[in-house]
Amino acid sequence: MFTKRHTRQRLVVAGLTLVALAVGALLLRTELFDTTLQSIVYDKAIDIGQATLRNQVTIVALDEATVDQYRYPLPRPVYTDLLRALKPLNPSVIAFDIAFYDAAQNPDEDRALATAIKDAGNVLLAMQGSGTATLGDHTERYPVVQLPIPVLRDAAAGVGTVNIHPDPDGRVRFAQLWIEGPDGATYYSLPLVAAAKKVRAELSSATRADDIFTVPAPLGDRVIPVDRRGGMTIYYAARPEQANPTVERDYPCKNTDYFCVVSMKDVINGTVPRDLIAGRAVFIGAHTLSAVPDSYLVPNSGGDKMFGVEIWANAAQSILTNRYPVLKQGDVATLAQLLIVTLVGLLLVLRWRLYGFIGALALLVAYVFGAYVLFSLQTQGLVGGGRVEVPSIAYVVPAVFWWIILQGYLLVEEQITVARTRSTFGRFVTPSVARTIIDREEAGKLTLGGEEKRVTVLFGDVRGFTTISEGLTPGILLGHLNRYFDGMVDIVNRYEGTVNKFNGDSIMVLWGAPLEVKDPERTAVECALEMQRWIVAEREKGGPDVSFGFGINTGPVVAGFLGAKGRMEYTVIGDSANVASRLTASDIARRDQVVVSGETLGELGDDIEAIDLGAVLVKGRAEPVPCWQINRLGHLTTPKPAPAPDVPVRRAAIAGYR
C-alpha cells in the first residue's frame, strides 16, 4: 500500500500532467508560439533538412556585371537579346521577376520584346497587388493590381504575382499562391505558374478544399497545404547564393547547396553551357545588384539575405518536388507528444529528484534530436509526399516548466517533512540532540563514540515519590508526572538546556553538550530556580503534593552516542554527572531547593545568596565535594528557601544510594 505521502505525490503528478495538457491545448488554440519559438524551430528544421538540388531551376541574374556591360535600368533590347539567346537553349519555362509596368520611350522596343516573348512561347511576366490588402477566404484582396503593359502581357504565356510577405521577425517563410484584384479576379503567383508550366499542369483545373490546394499534373498531383491567406510555406532547398559581384562566375554550377546562378550578360554573350538551361525553369531577376535592394532574411540564411528571385526559385522547387513544410504538427500529435514527454519527465523527477530532472532534460534533448532527424528523413528523395510537418518542439519544451514545478513541490514537501520529523523527534529527544543526530547522519558521522566536554549537569528528583504513588492509580500518577515534566521542559528549552533523559521520577539536563552554551553554570542555576518557582505555583493549584530537589555540578564528561549500531542514545558519562546525581539526595537537595557543587558555585559570580551545606563523599573521589544551597541568583530567588541544616553534611555517602 502507498503511504499518504506517496499517494499525494502521484496525485500531484497526475494534476500537473492534466494542467500541462490543458495549457498546451490553449497555446495551440491561440497559436501563441507560432511566430516566436515555433518559428525558430521551423527555421532550424529547414536549415538542417537540406535536400540535394535536382537541376530543375536556374537563375539568370541581373547583376553588377550585366549593368557594367549595359546600364541600369536595362534598355528593352537587352531583354529581347536575352530571350533570343535563351530560346535555342530550350528552357522549359522563363519567369521574369522584373517589372514591365511602364512602356519604353520607343514603342518599337516594346513591340520587339513582345515578339521575342511570343516567339519563345513560355515566358511569364511579373505582376503584383498594391495598397492595403484585406483578408478573404484563403486569399488576400488588393485594391490595385499592377500588370505588365498590354503589348507584353498579350504576348506572354501568363503572368504571376510577386508579392513578398515577411513574418514579424523579418524572415520570409511563405509565398502567396494567389491574390484577388479589386474586381474579384484571381491571379496566381509567379512560382506556382512557372512550376505548373514545367510539370504541364493546368491551373484552370486546380481545386481547393478548406486548407488543401490540389493541382492535377500528369506525373502526380501537387497537393499543397495553404494557410488562411492563401499562402504556401516554402521548403528552402537552396541557401542564399552570395556571389562576389566583382568576380567572374565559374561554370558549370557544381555546388548543390545553391541554385545555379548565371549572369545575364553571359547568357546574351553565349558563354553559358546549354545543359545549365535546357529543360529547366529559368527565373530572371535582380541578384547581387546594389541598385535594387530586393533581398530578405529566410529560414536557412542565418544573418545573410536571399534575393527575391531566389525566393521564387525555392517556392517553385517546393512545388516541383511536391514538398511543403508545415509550421507545426497537428494538435492531436502535438498534445500526444506533450503528454508523453511531460509525464515521463515528471515520473523521473518524482523517482530521482535532481538526477531525475537531469535525466528528463536528457530525454528532452533526445526527443528534439529525434524529431529533427525524422523531419530530415522526410525531406529526402526526388519527389516528396506533400505535407511535411515540422516537429512542434516549441509546444513540447514547456514540459520543463512542469518538471520544475514538481521539483519545487517536492523540495517544499521535503522541507516540511524534515521540520515535522525534527518536531516529532524532539518529542522523544530534546531538539538540540535531534539536530545533532540529523546533522551527523547527513554528514555520515552518526557513529558510536564520544568526545570530552566540560558541561554543567542538573539532576532533578521528586521528593516523597513513594508516598505520593501509594495513593494514586498508575494512570493518574503518570498524568501528574507528565504535567510537571512538561512545564519543566518548557523552562529548560527557554534556558537552552538539553533534556538528556527521564528516569522514572527524575530528570537529567545538560548545558554545554551537545551544543555550546554561553555561561552554562549561571544559566543552569537560573533555570533550576525558575523551575522551582513554577513547581510551587503549580502545586498550589491543587493535586498531589509534588516537589523536587535539584542538584547541579560542573566538570568534564565524555559526551556522545552510547549503545549498539542499531540502537543508540546520546548521553554523558563521568564523575561530574555522578556528583550532580548525588547532590539530589533528600538530605542535601531538600524539598523545593537547588544545590550546587563548589565547581559550579565558583562560576556564578557575586550577586548570589548561598548556604554552605558542608561536603559529601562521592564514589571514586578521595576528597568530599562541598555543596551549597542557592537561595538567590541575581533577581531570581527560590520560592521557599530552607534554613541551614543544624549539622553540615559530612558523613560518608555513596552516590546513587539514598
C-alpha positions in Angstrom: 0.0 0.0 0.0 1.2 3.5 -0.8 1.7 5.9 2.1 -0.4 9.1 2.2 2.7 11.0 1.0 3.3 8.7 -2.0 -0.4 8.9 -2.9 -0.3 12.7 -2.6 2.8 12.9 -4.9 1.2 10.7 -7.5 -1.9 12.9 -7.4 0.3 16.0 -7.9 2.0 14.3 -10.9 -1.4 13.5 -12.4 -2.7 17.0 -11.8 0.4 18.6 -13.3 0.1 16.4 -16.4 -3.6 17.4 -16.9 -2.7 21.1 -16.4 0.2 20.8 -18.9 -2.2 19.3 -21.5 -4.8 22.0 -20.8 -2.2 24.8 -21.1 -0.7 23.1 -24.2 -4.2 23.0 -25.9 -4.7 26.6 -25.1 -1.4 27.6 -26.5 -2.1 25.6 -29.7 -5.6 27.2 -29.9 -4.2 30.7 -29.6 -1.1 29.9 -31.8 0.9 31.8 -29.2 4.3 30.3 -30.2 3.7 30.2 -34.0 5.5 33.5 -34.7 8.1 33.2 -32.0 9.5 29.9 -30.6 8.0 27.6 -33.2 9.3 29.8 -36.0 12.8 29.3 -34.6 12.1 25.6 -34.6 10.9 25.8 -38.1 13.9 27.7 -39.3 16.3 25.1 -37.7 14.4 22.3 -39.3 14.6 23.9 -42.8 18.3 24.6 -42.2 19.3 21.1 -41.2 16.8 19.3 -43.6 18.6 20.4 -46.7 17.9 18.2 -49.8 20.2 17.9 -52.8 19.0 20.1 -55.7 18.0 18.2 -58.8 19.0 20.8 -61.5 15.4 21.8 -62.1 15.8 25.6 -61.7 18.4 28.1 -63.0 18.5 31.7 -62.1 19.6 34.3 -64.7 21.0 37.2 -62.6 20.6 40.8 -63.4 23.9 41.5 -61.7 26.6 44.1 -61.5 28.5 42.6 -64.4 25.4 42.9 -66.6 24.9 46.5 -65.6 28.5 47.2 -66.2 28.2 45.9 -69.8 24.9 47.8 -70.4 23.5 50.3 -67.9 20.7 50.5 -65.4 17.8 50.3 -65.9 18.4 47.9 -68.7 17.1 49.0 -72.1 14.3 46.8 -73.6 16.6 45.5 -76.4 18.8 43.8 -73.7 15.8 41.6 -72.6 14.9 41.0 -76.2 18.5 39.8 -76.8 18.3 37.6 -73.6 15.1 35.8 -74.8 16.6 35.2 -78.3 19.7 33.8 -76.6 17.6 31.6 -74.3 15.4 30.1 -77.0 18.0 27.7 -78.6 19.0 26.6 -75.1 15.4 25.2 -74.7 14.3 26.1 -71.1 11.0 24.6 -70.1 9.7 28.0 -68.8 11.1 31.5 -68.4 9.8 33.6 -65.5 10.6 37.3 -65.2 10.9 38.7 -61.7 11.3 42.1 -63.3 8.5 44.7 -63.6 7.4 45.8 -67.1 4.7 48.1 -65.8 5.8 51.1 -67.8 6.2 51.4 -71.6 9.5 52.1 -73.2 10.2 55.6 -74.6 10.5 53.9 -78.0 7.3 51.8 -78.8 9.3 49.8 -81.3 11.4 48.4 -78.4 8.3 47.1 -76.6 7.0 45.6 -79.8 10.3 43.8 -80.4 10.4 42.5 -76.9 6.7 41.3 -77.3 7.7 39.5 -80.5 10.6 37.7 -78.6 8.2 36.8 -75.8 5.6 35.4 -78.2 8.3 33.6 -80.2 9.6 31.9 -77.0 6.1 30.8 -76.1 6.9 30.0 -72.4 7.5 33.4 -70.9 5.8 34.5 -67.7 5.8 38.1 -66.6 5.6 39.6 -63.1 2.7 41.5 -61.6 1.7 42.4 -58.1 -1.0 43.7 -55.8 -0.7 47.2 -54.4 -2.2 49.0 -51.4 -3.5 47.6 -48.2 -4.8 44.1 -48.7 -7.9 42.7 -47.0 -8.2 39.1 -45.9 -10.7 37.0 -47.7 -11.5 33.3 -47.8 -7.9 31.9 -48.1 -6.8 34.9 -50.1 -5.8 38.5 -50.0 -7.7 41.1 -51.9 -5.9 44.2 -53.1 -7.4 47.5 -54.1 -5.0 47.8 -57.0 -3.1 45.4 -59.2 0.0 46.3 -61.3 0.2 44.4 -64.6 2.7 44.4 -67.4 1.9 46.8 -70.3 -0.7 45.3 -72.6 1.6 44.7 -75.5 3.8 42.5 -73.4 1.0 40.9 -71.4 -0.8 39.8 -74.5 2.4 38.2 -75.9 3.3 36.3 -72.6 2.2 32.8 -71.7 0.9 34.2 -68.4 1.5 36.5 -65.5 2.3 35.7 -61.9 2.2 37.7 -58.7 5.5 38.6 -56.9 4.2 40.0 -53.6 6.6 39.1 -50.7 5.3 39.0 -47.1 8.0 38.8 -44.4 6.9 37.4 -41.0 7.0 39.8 -37.9 10.7 38.8 -37.4 11.5 39.9 -40.9 12.0 36.4 -42.4 10.1 35.2 -45.4 8.7 31.7 -44.8 5.7 31.6 -47.1 4.8 32.5 -50.7 1.3 33.9 -51.6 -0.1 31.4 -54.1 -2.8 33.7 -55.4 -4.3 37.1 -54.8 -7.5 38.8 -55.8 -7.8 42.0 -57.6 -10.5 44.7 -56.9 -12.8 43.1 -59.4 -12.5 39.6 -57.7 -10.3 38.2 -60.4 -7.7 35.6 -59.2 -4.0 35.9 -60.1 -1.7 33.0 -59.3 1.9 33.6 -58.0 4.9 33.5 -60.4 6.5 30.4 -58.8 3.1 28.5 -59.0 2.5 29.4 -62.6 6.1 28.5 -63.5 6.1 25.2 -61.7 2.7 24.3 -63.3 4.1 25.1 -66.8 7.2 22.9 -66.1 5.1 19.8 -65.0 2.5 20.5 -67.7 -0.3 21.0 -65.1 -3.4 23.0 -65.8 -4.1 25.6 -63.1 -7.6 26.0 -64.5 -8.4 22.5 -63.2 -6.9 23.2 -59.7 -9.3 22.9 -56.7 -9.2 24.0 -53.1 -10.9 22.1 -50.3 -10.5 24.0 -47.0 -6.7 24.2 -46.4 -5.7 22.0 -49.3 -5.0 23.2 -52.8 -4.7 20.5 -55.4 -3.1 21.0 -58.8 -3.6 18.0 -61.2 -0.4 17.0 -63.1 0.4 14.1 -65.5 3.3 12.9 -63.2 1.4 13.3 -60.0 -0.9 15.8 -58.4 0.5 18.6 -56.3 -1.4 18.6 -53.0 -0.4 21.9 -51.4 -1.4 22.9 -47.8 -2.3 26.6 -47.7 -3.0 29.0 -44.8 -5.9 31.4 -44.3 -4.1 33.9 -46.5 -3.7 31.5 -49.4 0.0 31.2 -48.6 2.2 28.2 -49.0 5.2 27.6 -46.7 8.4 27.4 -48.8 10.8 24.5 -48.5 14.1 26.3 -48.9 16.1 23.6 -50.6 18.9 26.1 -51.5 20.7 28.5 -49.4 21.3 32.2 -50.4 23.9 32.4 -53.2 26.3 35.2 -52.3 28.4 35.5 -55.4 31.1 38.2 -55.4 29.9 40.7 -58.0 33.5 41.7 -58.9 34.5 38.1 -59.8 33.5 36.3 -63.0 31.2 33.4 -62.5 32.6 29.9 -62.9 30.5 27.4 -65.0 29.3 24.8 -64.8 27.5 25.2 -61.4 28.8 22.4 -59.1 27.7 23.4 -55.6 24.4 21.6 -54.9 23.7 23.7 -51.9 22.8 26.6 -54.2 20.7 27.1 -57.3 22.7 27.5 -60.5 23.0 31.3 -61.0 24.3 32.6 -64.3 24.9 36.2 -65.3 22.5 37.7 -67.8 25.4 39.1 -69.8 26.9 35.6 -70.1 23.7 34.2 -71.5 23.5 37.0 -74.0 27.2 36.6 -74.9 26.6 32.8 -75.4 29.1 31.7 -72.8 26.7 29.7 -70.6 26.7 25.9 -71.2 23.5 24.6 -72.7 23.0 22.0 -70.0 22.6 24.7 -67.4 19.4 25.9 -69.2 17.9 23.1 -71.1 14.8 21.7 -69.6 15.0 23.9 -66.6 12.7 26.5 -65.2 14.6 29.8 -65.6 13.9 32.7 -63.2 15.2 36.1 -64.3 15.7 38.8 -61.6 17.9 41.2 -59.7 20.8 39.3 -58.0 23.8 40.8 -56.2 22.7 44.2 -57.7 23.3 47.1 -55.3 20.9 49.3 -57.2 17.9 47.0 -56.4 17.7 46.1 -52.7 15.4 43.2 -53.3 16.7 40.8 -50.5 15.3 39.3 -47.4 16.1 37.1 -44.5 14.9 33.5 -44.8 14.9 30.4 -42.5 18.2 29.0 -43.7 20.0 32.2 -44.4 21.4 32.9 -40.9 22.4 36.6 -40.9 22.6 36.7 -44.7 19.8 37.7 -47.0 18.3 36.0 -50.0 17.3 37.8 -53.2 13.7 37.8 -54.2 14.4 35.8 -57.4 15.9 33.1 -55.2 12.9 33.0 -53.0 10.7 32.4 -56.1 13.1 29.7 -57.3 12.8 28.0 -53.9 9.0 28.3 -54.0 8.9 26.7 -57.4 11.3 24.0 -56.3 8.9 23.2 -53.4 6.1 22.6 -55.9 8.3 20.7 -58.4 9.4 18.3 -55.7 5.9 18.3 -54.0 7.4 19.1 -50.6 5.7 21.6 -48.4 6.8 22.1 -44.8 4.1 22.9 -42.3 4.9 25.2 -39.3 3.9 22.6 -36.8 2.3 19.2 -36.4 -1.4 18.7 -35.8 -3.0 19.4 -32.4 -3.5 15.7 -31.6 0.0 14.7 -32.4 1.4 17.7 -30.6 -0.6 17.0 -27.4 0.3 13.3 -27.5 4.0 14.2 -27.6 3.5 16.8 -24.8 1.7 14.2 -22.7 4.5 11.6 -23.1 7.4 13.9 -22.6 5.7 15.7 -19.6 4.6 12.6 -17.9 7.9 10.6 -18.3 9.8 13.7 -17.1 7.6 14.1 -14.1 8.0 10.4 -13.2 11.8 10.7 -13.5 11.8 13.8 -11.2 9.5 12.1 -8.7 11.7 9.0 -8.6 15.2 10.5 -8.6 14.7 14.2 -7.8 17.6 16.2 -9.2 19.1 13.3 -11.1 15.7 12.6 -12.5 15.4 16.2 -13.6 18.8 15.9 -15.4 17.6 12.6 -16.9 14.4 14.3 -18.1 16.4 17.1 -19.7 18.4 14.3 -21.5 15.1 12.8 -22.6 14.0 16.2 -24.0 17.3 16.6 -25.9 16.8 13.1 -27.3 13.3 14.0 -28.3 14.4 17.2 -30.1 17.2 15.4 -31.9 15.0 12.6 -33.0 12.3 15.0 -34.2 14.8 16.8 -36.4 16.2 13.6 -37.7 12.7 12.4 -38.6 12.0 15.7 -40.4 15.2 15.4 -42.3 14.4 11.9 -43.5 11.0 13.1 -44.8 12.8 15.7 -47.0 15.0 13.2 -48.8 14.2 11.7 -52.2 13.5 13.0 -55.7 9.8 13.8 -55.0 8.2 14.4 -51.6 4.8 13.2 -50.4 3.4 16.7 -50.0 2.9 17.9 -46.5 6.0 17.7 -44.2 5.2 18.6 -40.6 7.9 20.5 -38.7 8.0 19.0 -35.2 6.1 21.0 -32.6 9.1 21.3 -30.3 8.1 24.8 -29.1 4.8 23.4 -27.7 6.5 20.4 -26.1 9.5 22.2 -24.5 7.3 23.9 -21.8 7.2 20.4 -20.2 10.4 21.6 -18.5 8.3 24.2 -16.6 6.1 21.5 -15.1 9.2 19.4 -14.1 10.5 22.5 -12.3 7.1 22.9 -10.6 7.2 19.3 -9.4 10.8 19.7 -8.3 9.9 22.7 -6.3 6.9 21.0 -4.7 9.0 18.0 -3.7 11.6 20.3 -2.2 9.0 22.2 -0.2 7.4 18.9 0.9 10.7 17.5 2.0 11.4 20.7 4.0 8.0 20.3 5.7 8.7 16.6 6.3 12.1 17.4 7.8 10.6 20.0 10.0 7.8 17.6 11.1 10.4 14.9 11.7 12.5 17.2 13.8 9.4 18.2 15.7 8.3 14.6 16.2 11.9 13.5 17.0 12.1 16.3 19.5 9.2 14.8 21.5 11.5 11.8 22.2 14.8 13.6 22.4 15.5 17.2 23.1 15.6 19.5 19.9 19.3 20.1 20.2 20.0 16.3 20.3 17.6 15.8 17.4 19.5 18.4 15.4 22.8 16.8 16.3 21.6 13.4 15.2 20.2 14.6 11.9 23.2 16.7 11.1 25.6 13.9 11.9 23.5 11.4 9.9 23.5 13.8 6.9 27.3 14.1 7.2 27.7 10.4 7.6 29.2 10.8 11.1 26.4 9.2 13.1 28.5 6.5 14.9 29.1 5.2 18.4 31.6 7.1 20.4 32.1 10.4 22.2 34.3 13.3 23.0 35.4 15.0 26.2 33.4 18.2 27.0 33.1 20.4 30.1 29.4 20.5 30.9 27.0 21.6 33.7 24.7 18.7 34.7 21.4 19.1 36.5 19.6 16.3 38.2 16.0 16.7 39.5 14.3 14.2 41.7 10.7 14.1 43.1 10.6 14.3 46.9 8.5 11.6 48.6 7.6 9.9 45.3 6.9 6.5 47.1 4.4 8.2 49.4 2.7 10.0 46.5 2.4 6.9 44.4 0.7 4.9 47.1 -2.5 6.9 46.9 -2.8 7.2 43.1 -3.5 4.8 40.3 -0.7 4.3 37.8 -2.5 6.3 35.1 -3.3 9.2 37.3 0.2 9.2 38.7 1.7 9.2 35.2 -0.5 12.1 34.2 0.6 14.2 37.1 4.3 13.5 36.4 3.9 14.3 32.7 2.2 17.6 33.6 5.1 18.7 35.8 7.7 17.4 33.4 6.0 19.2 30.5 6.2 22.5 32.3 9.8 21.9 33.4 10.9 21.1 29.8 9.4 24.3 28.5 11.5 26.2 31.0 14.6 24.1 30.1 14.1 25.0 26.5 13.9 28.7 27.2 17.3 28.4 29.1 18.9 26.5 26.2 19.2 23.3 28.2 19.3 19.7 26.7 17.0 17.2 28.4 19.1 14.1 28.3 16.7 11.6 29.9 13.8 10.9 32.1 14.3 8.1 34.6 11.1 7.4 36.5 10.6 10.3 38.8 13.8 12.1 37.9 15.1 14.3 35.1 18.6 14.9 33.8 19.5 18.2 31.9 22.8 19.3 30.3 24.3 22.6 29.4 27.4 22.5 27.1 26.5 19.3 25.3 25.7 18.6 22.6 25.5 22.4 21.9 27.8 25.0 23.3 26.0 27.4 25.7 27.3 30.8 26.9 27.8 30.9 30.8 26.3 27.4 31.3 26.7 27.4 35.1 24.7 30.5 35.7 22.2 29.5 33.1 21.6 26.1 34.7 21.1 27.6 38.2 18.7 30.3 36.9 16.8 27.5 35.1 16.6 25.4 38.3 15.3 28.4 40.3 12.7 29.2 37.6 11.6 25.6 37.7 11.2 25.6 41.4 9.1 28.7 41.3 6.8 27.1 38.6 6.6 23.8 40.5 5.5 25.6 43.7 2.9 27.7 41.8 1.6 24.6 40.0 1.4 22.6 43.2 -0.7 25.3 44.9 -3.3 24.9 42.2 -4.2 21.6 43.7 -3.4 17.9 43.2 -0.7 15.7 44.7 1.9 17.3 46.9 4.7 17.2 44.3 8.1 18.8 45.0 11.5 18.5 43.5 15.1 18.8 44.7 17.7 19.9 42.1 21.5 19.1 42.2 23.9 20.8 39.8 27.6 20.1 39.1 30.1 21.3 36.5 33.0 19.4 35.2 34.5 17.2 32.4 32.5 14.3 30.9 32.6 12.1 27.8 29.6 13.1 25.7 28.5 11.0 22.7 26.4 8.2 21.4 26.2 5.1 23.6 24.6 1.7 22.8 24.7 -0.5 19.7 24.8 0.3 16.0 21.1 -0.5 15.7 20.0 1.3 18.9 21.9 4.2 20.4 21.2 7.2 22.6 23.0 10.5 23.3 24.3 10.7 26.9 27.2 11.8 29.1 29.4 9.6 31.3 31.7 10.6 34.0 32.3 11.6 37.6 30.8 15.0 37.1 27.4 13.5 36.3 27.7 11.2 39.4 28.3 14.3 41.6 25.2 16.0 40.3 23.1 12.9 40.9 24.5 12.6 44.4 23.5 16.2 45.2 19.8 15.3 44.7 19.8 13.1 47.8 16.9 14.2 50.0 19.3 15.1 52.9 21.2 17.5 50.6 18.8 19.0 48.0 15.8 19.3 50.2 12.2 20.0 49.2 11.9 22.9 46.7 15.7 23.6 46.9 18.6 24.0 44.4 22.0 22.7 45.5 25.3 23.3 43.5 28.8 21.9 43.9 31.8 24.1 44.6 32.8 23.8 40.8 29.5 25.4 39.8 29.4 27.9 42.6 32.8 29.3 41.6 31.3 30.4 38.2 28.2 32.1 39.4 29.6 35.5 40.3 29.0 37.7 43.4 25.3 38.5 43.2 24.3 35.4 45.0 22.9 34.2 48.3 24.0 30.6 49.2 24.0 28.4 52.3 27.0 26.2 53.0 25.7 22.7 53.4 29.1 21.0 54.1 30.6 18.3 51.9 29.6 14.9 50.6 31.8 11.9 49.6 31.2 10.5 46.1 32.3 7.2 44.9 35.6 7.5 43.0 36.6 10.7 44.8 39.1 10.8 47.7 38.0 14.3 48.8 34.5 15.2 49.8 32.6 17.5 47.4 31.5 20.8 49.0 27.9 21.9 48.3 25.7 25.0 48.7 22.1 25.7 48.7 21.2 28.6 46.4 18.6 30.9 47.7 19.1 33.7 45.2 21.0 34.4 42.0 20.5 37.8 40.6 16.8 38.7 40.6 15.7 35.0 40.8 15.0 33.6 44.3 14.0 30.2 45.5 10.3 30.3 46.3 10.6 28.5 49.7 14.2 28.7 51.0 15.1 26.0 53.6 17.0 27.0 56.7 20.6 26.0 57.1 20.9 22.4 58.5 21.7 22.0 62.2 24.6 19.7 61.2 26.5 20.2 58.0 26.6 17.2 55.7 29.9 15.5 56.4 29.1 11.8 56.7 30.3 9.3 54.2 27.9 8.6 51.3 27.9 6.7 48.1 26.4 8.3 45.0 23.3 6.5 43.9 22.3 5.3 47.4 19.8 7.3 49.4 
